[in-house]
Amino acid sequence: MSRLKVTLKRSAVARPARQQATIMGLGLRKIGQSRELENTPAVRGMVKAVLHLVEVEEVVGES
């Protein structure tokens, strides 16, 4: 299964609690921090909800 690299680019401070919880659910805490996550429908939905705060790229190959 493919993977997504999600990087926090903008702060979640002063955002709705739901968006802050989504950022925490993705495992992101600090601006510039990245996580590689499985490309599943649940993760894609979370990323879509906070797309204005994160940068997403698809990771090619095995990790």
PQR file with spaces between the fields and no chain letter, atoms N, CA, C, O and H, PARSE charges and radii, in Angstrom:
ATOM       1  N    MET     1       0.841   -1.176    0.000 -0.4000 1.5000
ATOM       2  CA   MET     1       0.000    0.000    0.000 -0.0000 2.0000
ATOM       3  C    MET     1       0.891    1.246    0.000  0.5500 1.7000
ATOM       4  O    MET     1       1.959    1.255    0.612 -0.5500 1.4000
ATOM       5  N    SER     2       0.450    2.270   -0.677 -0.4000 1.5000
ATOM       6  CA   SER     2       1.245    3.494   -0.751 -0.0000 2.0000
ATOM       7  C    SER     2       1.176    4.250    0.578  0.5500 1.7000
ATOM       8  O    SER     2       0.339    3.968    1.435 -0.5500 1.4000
ATOM       9  H    SER     2      -0.417    2.262   -1.175  0.4000 1.0000
ATOM      10  N    ARG     3       2.064    5.200    0.716 -0.4000 1.5000
ATOM      11  CA   ARG     3       2.144    5.987    1.939 -0.0000 2.0000
ATOM      12  C    ARG     3       2.090    7.466    1.587  0.5500 1.7000
ATOM      13  O    ARG     3       2.427    7.856    0.469 -0.5500 1.4000
ATOM      14  H    ARG     3       2.744    5.429    0.019  0.4000 1.0000
ATOM      15  N    LEU     4       1.669    8.281    2.533 -0.4000 1.5000
ATOM      16  CA   LEU     4       1.616    9.718    2.370 -0.0000 2.0000
ATOM      17  C    LEU     4       2.552   10.366    3.380  0.5500 1.7000
ATOM      18  O    LEU     4       2.589    9.973    4.546 -0.5500 1.4000
ATOM      19  H    LEU     4       1.396    7.964    3.441  0.4000 1.0000
ATOM      20  N    LYS     5       3.306   11.358    2.927 -0.4000 1.5000
ATOM      21  CA   LYS     5       4.122   12.154    3.842 -0.0000 2.0000
ATOM      22  C    LYS     5       3.357   13.442    4.094  0.5500 1.7000
ATOM      23  O    LYS     5       3.134   14.232    3.176 -0.5500 1.4000
ATOM      24  H    LYS     5       3.276   11.677    1.980  0.4000 1.0000
ATOM      25  N    VAL     6       2.958   13.650    5.343 -0.4000 1.5000
ATOM      26  CA   VAL     6       2.156   14.807    5.731 -0.0000 2.0000
ATOM      27  C    VAL     6       3.033   15.710    6.597  0.5500 1.7000
ATOM      28  O    VAL     6       3.585   15.267    7.604 -0.5500 1.4000
ATOM      29  H    VAL     6       3.139   13.009    6.088  0.4000 1.0000
ATOM      30  N    THR     7       3.157   16.979    6.200 -0.4000 1.5000
ATOM      31  CA   THR     7       3.982   17.949    6.919 -0.0000 2.0000
ATOM      32  C    THR     7       3.111   19.113    7.366  0.5500 1.7000
ATOM      33  O    THR     7       2.355   19.672    6.572 -0.5500 1.4000
ATOM      34  H    THR     7       2.709   17.339    5.382  0.4000 1.0000
ATOM      35  N    LEU     8       3.220   19.477    8.639 -0.4000 1.5000
ATOM      36  CA   LEU     8       2.470   20.610    9.168 -0.0000 2.0000
ATOM      37  C    LEU     8       3.145   21.901    8.715  0.5500 1.7000
ATOM      38  O    LEU     8       4.313   22.133    9.028 -0.5500 1.4000
ATOM      39  H    LEU     8       3.835   19.023    9.284  0.4000 1.0000
ATOM      40  N    LYS     9       2.420   22.741    7.981 -0.4000 1.5000
ATOM      41  CA   LYS     9       2.976   23.983    7.438 -0.0000 2.0000
ATOM      42  C    LYS     9       2.442   25.232    8.130  0.5500 1.7000
ATOM      43  O    LYS     9       3.109   26.267    8.125 -0.5500 1.4000
ATOM      44  H    LYS     9       1.472   22.553    7.726  0.4000 1.0000
ATOM      45  N    ARG    10       1.256   25.158    8.721 -0.4000 1.5000
ATOM      46  CA   ARG    10       0.665   26.301    9.408 -0.0000 2.0000
ATOM      47  C    ARG    10       0.194   25.858   10.782  0.5500 1.7000
ATOM      48  O    ARG    10      -0.145   24.693   10.991 -0.5500 1.4000
ATOM      49  H    ARG    10       0.714   24.318    8.725  0.4000 1.0000
ATOM      50  N    SER    11       0.177   26.787   11.704 -0.4000 1.5000
ATOM      51  CA   SER    11      -0.191   26.484   13.077 -0.0000 2.0000
ATOM      52  C    SER    11      -1.675   26.167   13.201  0.5500 1.7000
ATOM      53  O    SER    11      -2.506   26.701   12.467 -0.5500 1.4000
ATOM      54  H    SER    11       0.453   27.733   11.535  0.4000 1.0000
ATOM      55  N    ALA    12      -1.988   25.291   14.142 -0.4000 1.5000
ATOM      56  CA   ALA    12      -3.378   24.946   14.433 -0.0000 2.0000
ATOM      57  C    ALA    12      -3.944   25.817   15.554  0.5500 1.7000
ATOM      58  O    ALA    12      -5.104   25.657   15.934 -0.5500 1.4000
ATOM      59  H    ALA    12      -1.313   24.857   14.739  0.4000 1.0000
ATOM      60  N    VAL    13      -3.137   26.736   16.086 -0.4000 1.5000
ATOM      61  CA   VAL    13      -3.601   27.656   17.126 -0.0000 2.0000
ATOM      62  C    VAL    13      -4.657   28.574   16.515  0.5500 1.7000
ATOM      63  O    VAL    13      -4.522   29.003   15.369 -0.5500 1.4000
ATOM      64  H    VAL    13      -2.194   26.866   15.777  0.4000 1.0000
ATOM      65  N    ALA    14      -5.679   28.867   17.260 -0.4000 1.5000
ATOM      66  CA   ALA    14      -6.793   29.730   16.835 -0.0000 2.0000
ATOM      67  C    ALA    14      -7.627   29.094   15.726  0.5500 1.7000
ATOM      68  O    ALA    14      -8.339   29.792   15.004 -0.5500 1.4000
ATOM      69  H    ALA    14      -5.789   28.518   18.191  0.4000 1.0000
ATOM      70  N    ARG    15      -7.542   27.794   15.593 -0.4000 1.5000
ATOM      71  CA   ARG    15      -8.379   27.045   14.651 -0.0000 2.0000
ATOM      72  C    ARG    15      -9.467   26.354   15.465  0.5500 1.7000
ATOM      73  O    ARG    15      -9.323   26.205   16.679 -0.5500 1.4000
ATOM      74  H    ARG    15      -6.963   27.227   16.179  0.4000 1.0000
ATOM      75  N    PRO    16     -10.540   25.935   14.830 -0.5600 1.5000
ATOM      76  CA   PRO    16     -11.582   25.206   15.560  0.2800 2.0000
ATOM      77  C    PRO    16     -11.014   23.954   16.242  0.5500 1.7000
ATOM      78  O    PRO    16     -10.066   23.342   15.751 -0.5500 1.4000
ATOM      79  N    ALA    17     -11.599   23.596   17.358 -0.4000 1.5000
ATOM      80  CA   ALA    17     -11.129   22.442   18.133 -0.0000 2.0000
ATOM      81  C    ALA    17     -11.105   21.176   17.284  0.5500 1.7000
ATOM      82  O    ALA    17     -10.234   20.325   17.465 -0.5500 1.4000
ATOM      83  H    ALA    17     -12.369   24.094   17.757  0.4000 1.0000
ATOM      84  N    ARG    18     -12.042   21.047   16.373 -0.4000 1.5000
ATOM      85  CA   ARG    18     -12.104   19.863   15.522 -0.0000 2.0000
ATOM      86  C    ARG    18     -10.859   19.761   14.624  0.5500 1.7000
ATOM      87  O    ARG    18     -10.327   18.669   14.425 -0.5500 1.4000
ATOM      88  H    ARG    18     -12.749   21.738   16.226  0.4000 1.0000
ATOM      89  N    GLN    19     -10.400   20.891   14.088 -0.4000 1.5000
ATOM      90  CA   GLN    19      -9.193   20.887   13.258 -0.0000 2.0000
ATOM      91  C    GLN    19      -7.957   20.616   14.110  0.5500 1.7000
ATOM      92  O    GLN    19      -7.052   19.903   13.677 -0.5500 1.4000
ATOM      93  H    GLN    19     -10.833   21.778   14.249  0.4000 1.0000
ATOM      94  N    GLN    20      -7.912   21.175   15.309 -0.4000 1.5000
ATOM      95  CA   GLN    20      -6.784   20.916   16.204 -0.0000 2.0000
ATOM      96  C    GLN    20      -6.711   19.433   16.549  0.5500 1.7000
ATOM      97  O    GLN    20      -5.624   18.856   16.587 -0.5500 1.4000
ATOM      98  H    GLN    20      -8.648   21.754   15.660  0.4000 1.0000
ATOM      99  N    ALA    21      -7.852   18.819   16.797 -0.4000 1.5000
ATOM     100  CA   ALA    21      -7.891   17.392   17.122 -0.0000 2.0000
ATOM     101  C    ALA    21      -7.453   16.549   15.920  0.5500 1.7000
ATOM     102  O    ALA    21      -6.799   15.520   16.089 -0.5500 1.4000
ATOM     103  H    ALA    21      -8.735   19.287   16.767  0.4000 1.0000
ATOM     104  N    THR    22      -7.809   16.978   14.725 -0.4000 1.5000
ATOM     105  CA   THR    22      -7.405   16.246   13.524 -0.0000 2.0000
ATOM     106  C    THR    22      -5.893   16.295   13.342  0.5500 1.7000
ATOM     107  O    THR    22      -5.273   15.286   13.006 -0.5500 1.4000
ATOM     108  H    THR    22      -8.341   17.814   14.588  0.4000 1.0000
ATOM     109  N    ILE    23      -5.300   17.463   13.564 -0.4000 1.5000
ATOM     110  CA   ILE    23      -3.841   17.600   13.477 -0.0000 2.0000
ATOM     111  C    ILE    23      -3.171   16.683   14.497  0.5500 1.7000
ATOM     112  O    ILE    23      -2.196   16.005   14.173 -0.5500 1.4000
ATOM     113  H    ILE    23      -5.803   18.282   13.837  0.4000 1.0000
ATOM     114  N    MET    24      -3.686   16.659   15.725 -0.4000 1.5000
ATOM     115  CA   MET    24      -3.128   15.777   16.749 -0.0000 2.0000
ATOM     116  C    MET    24      -3.322   14.316   16.365  0.5500 1.7000
ATOM     117  O    MET    24      -2.445   13.487   16.609 -0.5500 1.4000
ATOM     118  H    MET    24      -4.477   17.210   15.988  0.4000 1.0000
ATOM     119  N    GLY    25      -4.467   13.997   15.764 -0.4000 1.5000
ATOM     120  CA   GLY    25      -4.747   12.632   15.329 -0.0000 2.0000
ATOM     121  C    GLY    25      -3.803   12.160   14.236  0.5500 1.7000
ATOM     122  O    GLY    25      -3.510   10.969   14.128 -0.5500 1.4000
ATOM     123  H    GLY    25      -5.179   14.671   15.565  0.4000 1.0000
ATOM     124  N    LEU    26      -3.332   13.095   13.430 -0.4000 1.5000
ATOM     125  CA   LEU    26      -2.343   12.759   12.398 -0.0000 2.0000
ATOM     126  C    LEU    26      -0.950   12.611   12.995  0.5500 1.7000
ATOM     127  O    LEU    26      -0.025   12.168   12.314 -0.5500 1.4000
ATOM     128  H    LEU    26      -3.570   14.062   13.517  0.4000 1.0000
ATOM     129  N    GLY    27      -0.795   12.980   14.265 -0.4000 1.5000
ATOM     130  CA   GLY    27       0.491   12.836   14.944 -0.0000 2.0000
ATOM     131  C    GLY    27       1.414   14.012   14.730  0.5500 1.7000
ATOM     132  O    GLY    27       2.630   13.873   14.863 -0.5500 1.4000
ATOM     133  H    GLY    27      -1.546   13.340   14.819  0.4000 1.0000
ATOM     134  N    LEU    28       0.864   15.174   14.401 -0.4000 1.5000
ATOM     135  CA   LEU    28       1.669   16.363   14.159 -0.0000 2.0000
ATOM     136  C    LEU    28       1.548   17.306   15.337  0.5500 1.7000
ATOM     137  O    LEU    28       0.448   17.536   15.839 -0.5500 1.4000
ATOM     138  H    LEU    28      -0.124   15.287   14.293  0.4000 1.0000
ATOM     139  N    ARG    29       2.675   17.859   15.788 -0.4000 1.5000
ATOM     140  CA   ARG    29       2.671   18.766   16.934 -0.0000 2.0000
ATOM     141  C    ARG    29       3.296   20.121   16.602  0.5500 1.7000
ATOM     142  O    ARG    29       2.764   21.159   16.998 -0.5500 1.4000
ATOM     143  H    ARG    29       3.569   17.672   15.381  0.4000 1.0000
ATOM     144  N    LYS    30       4.412   20.122   15.882 -0.4000 1.5000
ATOM     145  CA   LYS    30       5.144   21.357   15.618 -0.0000 2.0000
ATOM     146  C    LYS    30       5.149   21.667   14.120  0.5500 1.7000
ATOM     147  O    LYS    30       5.083   20.761   13.289 -0.5500 1.4000
ATOM     148  H    LYS    30       4.844   19.279   15.561  0.4000 1.0000
ATOM     149  N    ILE    31       5.228   22.933   13.791 -0.4000 1.5000
ATOM     150  CA   ILE    31       5.327   23.336   12.392 -0.0000 2.0000
ATOM     151  C    ILE    31       6.617   22.756   11.821  0.5500 1.7000
ATOM     152  O    ILE    31       7.677   22.849   12.440 -0.5500 1.4000
ATOM     153  H    ILE    31       5.282   23.669   14.465  0.4000 1.0000
ATOM     154  N    GLY    32       6.518   22.163   10.649 -0.4000 1.5000
ATOM     155  CA   GLY    32       7.677   21.552    9.998 -0.0000 2.0000
ATOM     156  C    GLY    32       7.811   20.068   10.282  0.5500 1.7000
ATOM     157  O    GLY    32       8.591   19.382    9.621 -0.5500 1.4000
ATOM     158  H    GLY    32       5.657   22.088   10.146  0.4000 1.0000
ATOM     159  N    GLN    33       7.075   19.564   11.244 -0.4000 1.5000
ATOM     160  CA   GLN    33       7.136   18.144   11.568 -0.0000 2.0000
ATOM     161  C    GLN    33       6.409   17.335   10.506  0.5500 1.7000
ATOM     162  O    GLN    33       5.354   17.743   10.020 -0.5500 1.4000
ATOM     163  H    GLN    33       6.441   20.120   11.781  0.4000 1.0000
ATOM     164  N    SER    34       6.977   16.183   10.145 -0.4000 1.5000
ATOM     165  CA   SER    34       6.389   15.312    9.127 -0.0000 2.0000
ATOM     166  C    SER    34       6.121   13.935    9.690  0.5500 1.7000
ATOM     167  O    SER    34       6.781   13.484   10.626 -0.5500 1.4000
ATOM     168  H    SER    34       7.835   15.852   10.540  0.4000 1.0000
ATOM     169  N    ARG    35       5.139   13.277    9.102 -0.4000 1.5000
ATOM     170  CA   ARG    35       4.824   11.893    9.429 -0.0000 2.0000
ATOM     171  C    ARG    35       4.536   11.163    8.136  0.5500 1.7000
ATOM     172  O    ARG    35       3.947   11.727    7.214 -0.5500 1.4000
ATOM     173  H    ARG    35       4.603   13.644    8.341  0.4000 1.0000
ATOM     174  N    GLU    36       4.947    9.919    8.064 -0.4000 1.5000
ATOM     175  CA   GLU    36       4.569    9.056    6.945 -0.0000 2.0000
ATOM     176  C    GLU    36       3.439    8.165    7.421  0.5500 1.7000
ATOM     177  O    GLU    36       3.584    7.431    8.399 -0.5500 1.4000
ATOM     178  H    GLU    36       5.426    9.460    8.812  0.4000 1.0000
ATOM     179  N    LEU    37       2.312    8.232    6.726 -0.4000 1.5000
ATOM     180  CA   LEU    37       1.115    7.500    7.127 -0.0000 2.0000
ATOM     181  C    LEU    37       0.630    6.639    5.977  0.5500 1.7000
ATOM     182  O    LEU    37       0.858    6.962    4.811 -0.5500 1.4000
ATOM     183  H    LEU    37       2.194    8.828    5.932  0.4000 1.0000
ATOM     184  N    GLU    38      -0.039    5.543    6.305 -0.4000 1.5000
ATOM     185  CA   GLU    38      -0.631    4.687    5.280 -0.0000 2.0000
ATOM     186  C    GLU    38      -1.691    5.472    4.512  0.5500 1.7000
ATOM     187  O    GLU    38      -2.420    6.276    5.093 -0.5500 1.4000
ATOM     188  H    GLU    38      -0.224    5.281    7.252  0.4000 1.0000
ATOM     189  N    ASN    39      -1.769    5.238    3.224 -0.4000 1.5000
ATOM     190  CA   ASN    39      -2.747    5.910    2.381 -0.0000 2.0000
ATOM     191  C    ASN    39      -4.071    5.153    2.454  0.5500 1.7000
ATOM     192  O    ASN    39      -4.381    4.336    1.587 -0.5500 1.4000
ATOM     193  H    ASN    39      -1.176    4.585    2.752  0.4000 1.0000
ATOM     194  N    THR    40      -4.846    5.437    3.504 -0.4000 1.5000
ATOM     195  CA   THR    40      -6.137    4.794    3.710 -0.0000 2.0000
ATOM     196  C    THR    40      -7.235    5.852    3.579  0.5500 1.7000
ATOM     197  O    THR    40      -6.952    7.046    3.670 -0.5500 1.4000
ATOM     198  H    THR    40      -4.594    6.100    4.209  0.4000 1.0000
ATOM     199  N    PRO    41      -8.473    5.431    3.368 -0.5600 1.5000
ATOM     200  CA   PRO    41      -9.563    6.408    3.283  0.2800 2.0000
ATOM     201  C    PRO    41      -9.685    7.280    4.535  0.5500 1.7000
ATOM     202  O    PRO    41     -10.005    8.464    4.427 -0.5500 1.4000
ATOM     203  N    ALA    42      -9.439    6.721    5.707 -0.4000 1.5000
ATOM     204  CA   ALA    42      -9.535    7.487    6.948 -0.0000 2.0000
ATOM     205  C    ALA    42      -8.480    8.588    6.995  0.5500 1.7000
ATOM     206  O    ALA    42      -8.779    9.727    7.351 -0.5500 1.4000
ATOM     207  H    ALA    42      -9.179    5.760    5.795  0.4000 1.0000
ATOM     208  N    VAL    43      -7.259    8.247    6.640 -0.4000 1.5000
ATOM     209  CA   VAL    43      -6.174    9.233    6.664 -0.0000 2.0000
ATOM     210  C    VAL    43      -6.413   10.298    5.599  0.5500 1.7000
ATOM     211  O    VAL    43      -6.200   11.484    5.851 -0.5500 1.4000
ATOM     212  H    VAL    43      -7.015    7.321    6.351  0.4000 1.0000
ATOM     213  N    ARG    44      -6.850    9.888    4.420 -0.4000 1.5000
ATOM     214  CA   ARG    44      -7.128   10.863    3.358 -0.0000 2.0000
ATOM     215  C    ARG    44      -8.234   11.831    3.789  0.5500 1.7000
ATOM     216  O    ARG    44      -8.163   13.020    3.479 -0.5500 1.4000
ATOM     217  H    ARG    44      -7.023    8.924    4.216  0.4000 1.0000
ATOM     218  N    GLY    45      -9.238   11.345    4.490 -0.4000 1.5000
ATOM     219  CA   GLY    45     -10.302   12.210    4.990 -0.0000 2.0000
ATOM     220  C    GLY    45      -9.800   13.203    6.018  0.5500 1.7000
ATOM     221  O    GLY    45     -10.207   14.364    6.011 -0.5500 1.4000
ATOM     222  H    GLY    45      -9.295   10.379    4.742  0.4000 1.0000
ATOM     223  N    MET    46      -8.913   12.755    6.907 -0.4000 1.5000
ATOM     224  CA   MET    46      -8.339   13.649    7.904 -0.0000 2.0000
ATOM     225  C    MET    46      -7.495   14.729    7.238  0.5500 1.7000
ATOM     226  O    MET    46      -7.558   15.901    7.610 -0.5500 1.4000
ATOM     227  H    MET    46      -8.582   11.811    6.912  0.4000 1.0000
ATOM     228  N    VAL    47      -6.703   14.317    6.245 -0.4000 1.5000
ATOM     229  CA   VAL    47      -5.854   15.266    5.528 -0.0000 2.0000
ATOM     230  C    VAL    47      -6.717   16.281    4.790  0.5500 1.7000
ATOM     231  O    VAL    47      -6.403   17.471    4.778 -0.5500 1.4000
ATOM     232  H    VAL    47      -6.652   13.365    5.943  0.4000 1.0000
ATOM     233  N    LYS    48      -7.794   15.821    4.180 -0.4000 1.5000
ATOM     234  CA   LYS    48      -8.679   16.734    3.446 -0.0000 2.0000
ATOM     235  C    LYS    48      -9.278   17.789    4.362  0.5500 1.7000
ATOM     236  O    LYS    48      -9.481   18.928    3.942 -0.5500 1.4000
ATOM     237  H    LYS    48      -8.049   14.855    4.190  0.4000 1.0000
ATOM     238  N    ALA    49      -9.563   17.423    5.612 -0.4000 1.5000
ATOM     239  CA   ALA    49     -10.167   18.352    6.564 -0.0000 2.0000
ATOM     240  C    ALA    49      -9.220   19.475    6.969  0.5500 1.7000
ATOM     241  O    ALA    49      -9.665   20.557    7.350 -0.5500 1.4000
ATOM     242  H    ALA    49      -9.397   16.498    5.953  0.4000 1.0000
ATOM     243  N    VAL    50      -7.915   19.222    6.886 -0.4000 1.5000
ATOM     244  CA   VAL    50      -6.931   20.234    7.295 -0.0000 2.0000
ATOM     245  C    VAL    50      -5.938   20.528    6.172  0.5500 1.7000
ATOM     246  O    VAL    50      -4.787   20.878    6.433 -0.5500 1.4000
ATOM     247  H    VAL    50      -7.554   18.342    6.576  0.4000 1.0000
ATOM     248  N    LEU    51      -6.377   20.386    4.944 -0.4000 1.5000
ATOM     249  CA   LEU    51      -5.497   20.568    3.792 -0.0000 2.0000
ATOM     250  C    LEU    51      -4.873   21.957    3.754  0.5500 1.7000
ATOM     251  O    LEU    51      -3.772   22.118    3.227 -0.5500 1.4000
ATOM     252  H    LEU    51      -7.311   20.101    4.732  0.4000 1.0000
ATOM     253  N    HIS    52      -5.544   22.949    4.293 -0.4000 1.5000
ATOM     254  CA   HIS    52      -5.023   24.312    4.307 -0.0000 2.0000
ATOM     255  C    HIS    52      -3.902   24.499    5.339  0.5500 1.7000
ATOM     256  O    HIS    52      -3.253   25.544    5.360 -0.5500 1.4000
ATOM     257  H    HIS    52      -6.438   22.818    4.720  0.4000 1.0000
ATOM     258  N    LEU    53      -3.674   23.506    6.184 -0.4000 1.5000
ATOM     259  CA   LEU    53      -2.635   23.592    7.217 -0.0000 2.0000
ATOM     260  C    LEU    53      -1.445   22.677    6.943  0.5500 1.7000
ATOM     261  O    LEU    53      -0.387   22.839    7.551 -0.5500 1.4000
ATOM     262  H    LEU    53      -4.202   22.657    6.168  0.4000 1.0000
ATOM     263  N    VAL    54      -1.610   21.728    6.043 -0.4000 1.5000
ATOM     264  CA   VAL    54      -0.567   20.720    5.818 -0.0000 2.0000
ATOM     265  C    VAL    54      -0.155   20.674    4.348  0.5500 1.7000
ATOM     266  O    VAL    54      -0.833   21.191    3.461 -0.5500 1.4000
ATOM     267  H    VAL    54      -2.470   21.596    5.550  0.4000 1.0000
ATOM     268  N    GLU    55       0.987   20.029    4.140 -0.4000 1.5000
ATOM     269  CA   GLU    55       1.479   19.742    2.789 -0.0000 2.0000
ATOM     270  C    GLU    55       1.555   18.230    2.677  0.5500 1.7000
ATOM     271  O    GLU    55       2.033   17.563    3.595 -0.5500 1.4000
ATOM     272  H    GLU    55       1.538   19.608    4.860  0.4000 1.0000
ATOM     273  N    VAL    56       1.089   17.684    1.565 -0.4000 1.5000
ATOM     274  CA   VAL    56       1.015   16.240    1.403 -0.0000 2.0000
ATOM     275  C    VAL    56       1.760   15.822    0.146  0.5500 1.7000
ATOM     276  O    VAL    56       1.630   16.448   -0.906 -0.5500 1.4000
ATOM     277  H    VAL    56       0.700   18.226    0.820  0.4000 1.0000
ATOM     278  N    GLU    57       2.540   14.759    0.269 -0.4000 1.5000
ATOM     279  CA   GLU    57       3.192   14.181   -0.903 -0.0000 2.0000
ATOM     280  C    GLU    57       3.156   12.663   -0.780  0.5500 1.7000
ATOM     281  O    GLU    57       3.189   12.113    0.321 -0.5500 1.4000
ATOM     282  H    GLU    57       2.645   14.250    1.124  0.4000 1.0000
ATOM     283  N    GLU    58       3.088   12.005   -1.914 -0.4000 1.5000
ATOM     284  CA   GLU    58       3.048   10.547   -1.918 -0.0000 2.0000
ATOM     285  C    GLU    58       4.475   10.019   -1.890  0.5500 1.7000
ATOM     286  O    GLU    58       5.341   10.501   -2.621 -0.5500 1.4000
ATOM     287  H    GLU    58       3.061   12.452   -2.809  0.4000 1.0000
ATOM     288  N    VAL    59       4.711    9.035   -1.050 -0.4000 1.5000
ATOM     289  CA   VAL    59       6.033    8.433   -0.904 -0.0000 2.0000
ATOM     290  C    VAL    59       6.086    7.195   -1.784  0.5500 1.7000
ATOM     291  O    VAL    59       5.220    6.322   -1.707 -0.5500 1.4000
ATOM     292  H    VAL    59       4.008    8.643   -0.456  0.4000 1.0000
ATOM     293  N    VAL    60       7.112    7.132   -2.619 -0.4000 1.5000
ATOM     294  CA   VAL    60       7.292    6.006   -3.524 -0.0000 2.0000
ATOM     295  C    VAL    60       8.289    5.036   -2.910  0.5500 1.7000
ATOM     296  O    VAL    60       9.321    5.454   -2.384 -0.5500 1.4000
ATOM     297  H    VAL    60       7.815    7.841   -2.682  0.4000 1.0000
ATOM     298  N    GLY    61       7.986    3.746   -2.972 -0.4000 1.5000
ATOM     299  CA   GLY    61       8.900    2.737   -2.465 -0.0000 2.0000
ATOM     300  C    GLY    61       8.562    2.289   -1.061  0.5500 1.7000
ATOM     301  O    GLY    61       7.647    2.815   -0.427 -0.5500 1.4000
ATOM     302  H    GLY    61       7.148    3.407   -3.399  0.4000 1.0000
ATOM     303  N    GLU    62       9.307    1.318   -0.584 -0.4000 1.5000
ATOM     304  CA   GLU    62       9.099    0.749    0.738 -0.0000 2.0000
ATOM     305  C    GLU    62       9.861    1.547    1.794  0.5500 1.7000
ATOM     306  O    GLU    62      10.934    2.090    1.528 -0.5500 1.4000
ATOM     307  H    GLU    62      10.050    0.890   -1.098  0.4000 1.0000
ATOM     308  N    SER    63       9.291    1.606    2.988 -0.4000 1.5000
ATOM     309  CA   SER    63       9.963    2.304    4.109 -0.0000 2.0000
ATOM     310  C    SER    63      10.498    1.311    5.094  0.5500 1.7000
ATOM     311  O    SER    63      11.093    1.698    6.099 -0.5500 1.4000
ATOM     312  H    SER    63       8.420    1.165    3.204  0.4000 1.0000
